[in-house]
């Protein structure tokens, strides 16, 4: 793990966790509060446990689930048992009868979850299978968690979002979305692709991202990616290199 400076009161960390299989992201503030987005596959449990221990995370305040597949919820029971979870946000079609003493909220269309001061998540679109795409917003900084790999879903998003800074690619980069037109519409600086043992990467999608001058971070190659957000810019760190990005320039430290 790389050395991460302490958070200031106007900063958040978004950590895209490199795990053997599946998707899991951690959001932290200066108060020591933590939000986990998805829990990756069961085979990633030891890796998640080790990384959270190194980040001094022993409590998860909120867990957000965007997809009911095993690569997203494989460790849900583990976290509920060991990390003192207070709240969970789940798709409408997802049923959790075993929960006790935990606040449960369901995703709703165009819903806004105000999680911390000046930090919120807005629901953008859901699929028939219950997969949720959403926009994470902190000040002027935004991260799009795209969770549908088909281009047809993009039509629902055009009027809901414009520019985003970071794109989390849907379904481990295995689909056709984002299309060229949609990429030009949202104009991200960088994209994140989580590792999967069951999904094959769509090479034409990667070519499209590269041709549009969007940095592609394959977590399997870069390692865990840390994004330090303030309200008007952000800094990117990985286990292999650090990158400082602002709205008007890009500097790389190798």
C-alpha positions as a Markdown table, in Angstrom:
| # | Residue | x | y | z |
|---|---|---|---|---|
| 1 | Unk | 0.0 | 0.0 | 0.0 |
| 2 | Unk | 1.2 | 3.5 | -0.8 |
| 3 | Unk | 1.4 | 6.2 | 1.9 |
| 4 | Unk | -1.8 | 8.3 | 1.9 |
| 5 | Unk | -1.7 | 11.8 | 3.6 |
| 6 | Unk | -4.3 | 12.5 | 6.3 |
| 7 | Unk | -7.6 | 13.8 | 5.0 |
| 8 | Unk | -8.5 | 17.5 | 5.6 |
| 9 | Unk | -12.0 | 18.6 | 6.6 |
| 10 | Unk | -12.9 | 19.6 | 3.0 |
| 11 | Unk | -11.6 | 16.3 | 1.4 |
| 12 | Unk | -12.9 | 12.9 | 0.7 |
| 13 | Unk | -11.1 | 9.7 | -0.5 |
| 14 | Unk | -12.7 | 7.4 | -3.1 |
| 15 | Unk | -10.7 | 4.2 | -3.2 |
| 16 | Unk | -11.2 | 1.7 | -6.1 |
| 17 | Unk | -10.1 | -1.5 | -4.5 |
| 18 | Unk | -8.0 | -3.9 | -6.5 |
| 19 | Unk | -9.3 | -7.4 | -5.6 |
| 20 | Unk | -9.0 | -10.8 | -7.3 |
| 21 | Unk | -12.5 | -10.8 | -8.6 |
| 22 | Unk | -15.4 | -8.3 | -8.4 |
| 23 | Unk | -16.1 | -4.7 | -7.6 |
| 24 | Unk | -15.7 | -2.8 | -4.3 |
| 25 | Unk | -15.1 | 0.9 | -3.7 |
| 26 | Unk | -14.5 | 2.7 | -0.4 |
| 27 | Unk | -15.4 | 6.3 | 0.4 |
| 28 | Unk | -13.9 | 7.9 | 3.5 |
| 29 | Unk | -14.1 | 11.4 | 5.2 |
| 30 | Unk | -11.9 | 13.2 | 7.7 |
| 31 | Unk | -14.1 | 12.1 | 10.6 |
| 32 | Unk | -13.2 | 8.4 | 10.0 |
| 33 | Unk | -16.6 | 7.6 | 8.5 |
| 34 | Unk | -16.7 | 5.0 | 5.7 |
| 35 | Unk | -19.0 | 4.0 | 2.9 |
| 36 | Unk | -18.5 | 0.8 | 0.9 |
| 37 | Unk | -20.0 | 0.5 | -2.6 |
| 38 | Unk | -20.4 | -3.2 | -3.4 |
| 39 | Unk | -18.5 | -6.0 | -1.7 |
| 40 | Unk | -16.8 | -8.0 | -4.5 |
| 41 | Unk | -16.8 | -11.8 | -4.9 |
| 42 | Unk | -16.2 | -14.2 | -1.9 |
| 43 | Unk | -12.8 | -15.1 | -3.3 |
| 44 | Unk | -11.8 | -11.5 | -2.7 |
| 45 | Unk | -12.6 | -11.5 | 1.1 |
| 46 | Unk | -9.0 | -11.9 | 2.3 |
| 47 | Unk | -7.7 | -9.2 | -0.1 |
| 48 | Unk | -10.5 | -6.8 | 1.1 |
| 49 | Unk | -9.8 | -7.5 | 4.7 |
| 50 | Unk | -6.1 | -6.9 | 4.3 |
| 51 | Unk | -6.6 | -3.6 | 2.4 |
| 52 | Unk | -9.1 | -2.3 | 4.9 |
| 53 | Unk | -6.9 | -3.2 | 7.8 |
| 54 | Unk | -4.0 | -1.3 | 6.2 |
| 55 | Unk | -6.4 | 1.7 | 5.7 |
| 56 | Unk | -7.3 | 1.4 | 9.4 |
| 57 | Unk | -11.0 | 0.7 | 8.6 |
| 58 | Unk | -12.8 | -1.4 | 11.2 |
| 59 | Unk | -16.2 | 0.0 | 10.8 |
| 60 | Unk | -18.4 | 0.6 | 7.7 |
| 61 | Unk | -21.2 | 3.1 | 8.3 |
| 62 | Unk | -23.1 | 2.5 | 5.0 |
| 63 | Unk | -23.0 | -0.3 | 2.4 |
| 64 | Unk | -24.3 | 0.5 | -1.1 |
| 65 | Unk | -25.2 | -2.3 | -3.4 |
| 66 | Unk | -25.7 | -1.6 | -7.2 |
| 67 | Unk | -25.9 | -5.1 | -8.6 |
| 68 | Unk | -27.2 | -8.4 | -7.2 |
| 69 | Unk | -24.6 | -10.6 | -8.9 |
| 70 | Unk | -22.0 | -12.5 | -6.7 |
| 71 | Unk | -19.2 | -10.3 | -7.9 |
| 72 | Unk | -20.9 | -7.4 | -6.2 |
| 73 | Unk | -22.5 | -8.9 | -3.1 |
| 74 | Unk | -20.3 | -11.9 | -2.4 |
| 75 | Unk | -19.0 | -10.5 | 0.9 |
| 76 | Unk | -22.1 | -8.7 | 2.1 |
| 77 | Unk | -22.8 | -11.0 | 5.0 |
| 78 | Unk | -19.2 | -10.9 | 6.0 |
| 79 | Unk | -19.2 | -7.1 | 6.2 |
| 80 | Unk | -22.6 | -7.0 | 8.0 |
| 81 | Unk | -21.2 | -9.4 | 10.6 |
| 82 | Unk | -17.8 | -7.9 | 11.2 |
| 83 | Unk | -17.9 | -4.1 | 10.4 |
| 84 | Unk | -20.8 | -2.7 | 12.5 |
| 85 | Unk | -22.8 | -1.6 | 9.5 |
| 86 | Unk | -25.5 | 1.0 | 10.3 |
| 87 | Unk | -27.2 | 1.4 | 7.0 |
| 88 | Unk | -27.5 | -0.4 | 3.7 |
| 89 | Unk | -28.9 | 0.9 | 0.3 |
| 90 | Unk | -30.0 | -1.9 | -2.0 |
| 91 | Unk | -31.9 | -2.3 | -5.4 |
| 92 | Unk | -35.7 | -2.4 | -5.1 |
| 93 | Unk | -35.8 | -6.0 | -6.3 |
| 94 | Unk | -33.2 | -7.2 | -3.8 |
| 95 | Unk | -34.6 | -8.9 | -0.6 |
| 96 | Unk | -32.7 | -9.2 | 2.6 |
| 97 | Unk | -34.8 | -10.9 | 5.2 |
| 98 | Unk | -31.9 | -11.6 | 7.6 |
| 99 | Unk | -31.2 | -8.0 | 8.5 |
| 100 | Unk | -31.7 | -6.9 | 12.0 |
| 101 | Unk | -30.9 | -3.5 | 13.6 |
| 102 | Unk | -29.7 | -2.1 | 10.3 |
| 103 | Unk | -31.5 | 0.7 | 8.4 |
| 104 | Unk | -32.4 | -0.4 | 4.9 |
| 105 | Unk | -33.1 | 2.0 | 2.1 |
| 106 | Unk | -34.0 | 1.1 | -1.5 |
| 107 | Unk | -32.8 | 2.8 | -4.7 |
| 108 | Unk | -35.5 | 4.8 | -6.4 |
| 109 | Unk | -35.5 | 6.5 | -9.8 |
| 110 | Unk | -34.0 | 10.0 | -9.7 |
| 111 | Unk | -33.4 | 9.6 | -5.9 |
| 112 | Unk | -30.8 | 11.6 | -4.1 |
| 113 | Unk | -29.0 | 10.3 | -1.1 |
| 114 | Unk | -27.3 | 13.1 | 0.9 |
| 115 | Unk | -24.6 | 11.1 | 2.7 |
| 116 | Unk | -22.3 | 13.7 | 4.2 |
| 117 | Unk | -22.0 | 17.5 | 3.9 |
| 118 | Unk | -21.9 | 18.6 | 0.3 |
| 119 | Unk | -21.6 | 15.0 | -0.8 |
| 120 | Unk | -24.5 | 13.1 | -2.3 |
| 121 | Unk | -25.3 | 10.2 | -4.7 |
| 122 | Unk | -28.0 | 10.6 | -7.4 |
| 123 | Unk | -29.7 | 7.6 | -8.9 |
| 124 | Unk | -29.6 | 7.9 | -12.7 |
| 125 | Unk | -31.2 | 4.7 | -14.1 |
| 126 | Unk | -31.9 | 1.1 | -13.3 |
| 127 | Unk | -32.3 | -2.0 | -15.4 |
| 128 | Unk | -35.0 | -4.7 | -15.3 |
| 129 | Unk | -32.5 | -6.8 | -13.4 |
| 130 | Unk | -32.1 | -4.2 | -10.7 |
| 131 | Unk | -28.7 | -2.9 | -11.7 |
| 132 | Unk | -28.3 | 0.8 | -10.7 |
| 133 | Unk | -26.2 | 3.5 | -12.3 |
| 134 | Unk | -25.5 | 6.6 | -10.2 |
| 135 | Unk | -23.6 | 9.9 | -10.0 |
| 136 | Unk | -21.3 | 10.6 | -7.0 |
| 137 | Unk | -21.0 | 14.3 | -6.5 |
| 138 | Unk | -18.8 | 16.3 | -4.2 |
| 139 | Unk | -18.7 | 20.0 | -5.0 |
| 140 | Unk | -17.9 | 20.4 | -8.7 |
| 141 | Unk | -16.3 | 16.9 | -8.8 |
| 142 | Unk | -18.3 | 13.9 | -10.1 |
| 143 | Unk | -17.8 | 10.2 | -10.6 |
| 144 | Unk | -20.2 | 8.2 | -12.8 |
| 145 | Unk | -20.7 | 4.6 | -11.7 |
| 146 | Unk | -22.1 | 3.1 | -14.9 |
| 147 | Unk | -23.7 | -0.2 | -14.1 |
| 148 | Unk | -25.4 | -1.2 | -17.4 |
| 149 | Unk | -23.2 | -2.4 | -20.2 |
| 150 | Unk | -25.7 | -1.9 | -23.0 |
| 151 | Unk | -25.9 | 1.3 | -25.1 |
| 152 | Unk | -29.7 | 1.4 | -25.0 |
| 153 | Unk | -29.5 | 2.6 | -21.3 |
| 154 | Unk | -27.5 | 5.7 | -22.3 |
| 155 | Unk | -30.6 | 7.4 | -23.7 |
| 156 | Unk | -31.9 | 7.7 | -20.2 |
| 157 | Unk | -28.8 | 9.4 | -19.0 |
| 158 | Unk | -28.2 | 12.1 | -21.6 |
| 159 | Unk | -30.6 | 14.6 | -19.9 |
| 160 | Unk | -29.5 | 13.6 | -16.4 |
| 161 | Unk | -25.7 | 14.3 | -16.6 |
| 162 | Unk | -23.3 | 16.3 | -18.6 |
| 163 | Unk | -19.6 | 16.3 | -17.8 |
| 164 | Unk | -18.0 | 13.9 | -15.3 |
| 165 | Unk | -14.5 | 13.7 | -14.1 |
| 166 | Unk | -14.2 | 9.9 | -13.6 |
| 167 | Unk | -16.1 | 7.0 | -15.2 |
| 168 | Unk | -16.4 | 3.6 | -13.5 |
| 169 | Unk | -17.0 | 1.3 | -16.5 |
| 170 | Unk | -19.9 | -1.1 | -16.3 |
| 171 | Unk | -19.6 | -4.9 | -16.1 |
| 172 | Unk | -15.8 | -5.1 | -16.0 |
| 173 | Unk | -15.4 | -3.5 | -19.4 |
| 174 | Unk | -17.3 | -6.4 | -21.1 |
| 175 | Unk | -20.1 | -4.5 | -22.8 |
| 176 | Unk | -20.6 | -2.0 | -25.5 |
| 177 | Unk | -21.3 | 1.0 | -23.3 |
| 178 | Unk | -20.1 | 3.7 | -23.2 |
| 179 | Unk | -20.6 | 4.5 | -26.8 |
| 180 | Unk | -18.5 | 7.1 | -28.6 |
| 181 | Unk | -21.4 | 9.6 | -28.6 |
| 182 | Unk | -21.9 | 9.1 | -24.9 |
| 183 | Unk | -18.2 | 9.5 | -24.1 |
| 184 | Unk | -18.2 | 12.8 | -26.0 |
| 185 | Unk | -21.2 | 13.8 | -24.0 |
| 186 | Unk | -19.8 | 13.0 | -20.5 |
| 187 | Unk | -16.1 | 13.8 | -21.4 |
| 188 | Unk | -14.4 | 12.0 | -18.5 |
| 189 | Unk | -10.6 | 12.4 | -17.8 |
| 190 | Unk | -10.2 | 8.8 | -16.7 |
| 191 | Unk | -12.0 | 5.4 | -16.4 |
| 192 | Unk | -11.8 | 2.6 | -14.0 |
| 193 | Unk | -12.2 | -1.1 | -14.8 |
| 194 | Unk | -12.5 | -3.7 | -12.1 |
| 195 | Unk | -11.1 | -7.3 | -12.5 |
| 196 | Unk | -13.4 | -10.2 | -13.2 |
| 197 | Unk | -12.8 | -13.9 | -13.8 |
| 198 | Unk | -16.1 | -14.4 | -15.6 |
| 199 | Unk | -16.3 | -11.4 | -17.9 |
| 200 | Unk | -14.2 | -10.9 | -21.1 |
| 201 | Unk | -13.0 | -7.4 | -21.8 |
| 202 | Unk | -14.5 | -5.9 | -25.0 |
| 203 | Unk | -11.3 | -4.8 | -26.9 |
| 204 | Unk | -13.3 | -2.4 | -29.1 |
| 205 | Unk | -14.5 | -0.6 | -26.0 |
| 206 | Unk | -10.9 | -0.1 | -24.7 |
| 207 | Unk | -9.9 | 1.1 | -28.1 |
| 208 | Unk | -12.7 | 3.6 | -28.0 |
| 209 | Unk | -11.7 | 4.9 | -24.6 |
| 210 | Unk | -8.0 | 5.3 | -25.7 |
| 211 | Unk | -9.0 | 7.0 | -29.0 |
| 212 | Unk | -11.0 | 9.5 | -27.0 |
| 213 | Unk | -7.9 | 10.3 | -24.8 |
| 214 | Unk | -9.4 | 8.8 | -21.7 |
| 215 | Unk | -6.9 | 7.2 | -19.3 |
| 216 | Unk | -7.9 | 3.6 | -18.6 |
| 217 | Unk | -7.0 | 2.2 | -15.2 |
| 218 | Unk | -7.2 | -1.6 | -15.2 |
| 219 | Unk | -7.0 | -2.2 | -11.4 |
| 220 | Unk | -5.5 | -5.6 | -12.1 |
| 221 | Unk | -2.5 | -3.8 | -13.6 |
| 222 | Unk | -2.4 | -0.5 | -11.7 |
| 223 | Unk | -3.4 | -1.8 | -8.3 |
| 224 | Unk | -5.8 | 0.0 | -6.0 |
| 225 | Unk | -6.5 | 3.5 | -7.2 |
| 226 | Unk | -7.0 | 6.3 | -4.6 |
| 227 | Unk | -8.8 | 9.5 | -5.6 |
| 228 | Unk | -8.5 | 12.4 | -3.1 |
| 229 | Unk | -11.4 | 14.7 | -3.8 |
| 230 | Unk | -11.8 | 18.3 | -2.8 |
| 231 | Unk | -14.7 | 20.4 | -4.0 |
| 232 | Unk | -12.9 | 21.8 | -7.0 |
| 233 | Unk | -10.2 | 19.3 | -8.0 |
| 234 | Unk | -8.8 | 15.9 | -7.3 |
| 235 | Unk | -5.6 | 13.9 | -7.0 |
| 236 | Unk | -5.1 | 10.3 | -8.2 |
| 237 | Unk | -2.7 | 7.8 | -6.6 |
| 238 | Unk | -2.2 | 4.2 | -7.5 |
| 239 | Unk | 0.1 | 1.5 | -6.1 |
| 240 | Unk | 2.3 | 1.9 | -9.1 |
| 241 | Unk | 2.4 | 5.7 | -9.8 |
| 242 | Unk | 0.8 | 8.9 | -8.7 |
| 243 | Unk | -1.0 | 11.4 | -10.9 |
| 244 | Unk | -2.2 | 14.9 | -10.0 |
| 245 | Unk | -5.1 | 16.2 | -12.0 |
| 246 | Unk | -6.9 | 19.5 | -12.1 |
| 247 | Unk | -9.4 | 20.9 | -14.5 |
| 248 | Unk | -6.9 | 22.6 | -16.7 |
| 249 | Unk | -3.8 | 20.4 | -16.6 |
| 250 | Unk | -2.3 | 17.0 | -16.1 |
| 251 | Unk | 1.0 | 16.2 | -14.4 |
| 252 | Unk | 2.4 | 12.8 | -14.0 |
| 253 | Unk | 5.0 | 11.7 | -11.4 |
| 254 | Unk | 6.7 | 8.5 | -12.3 |
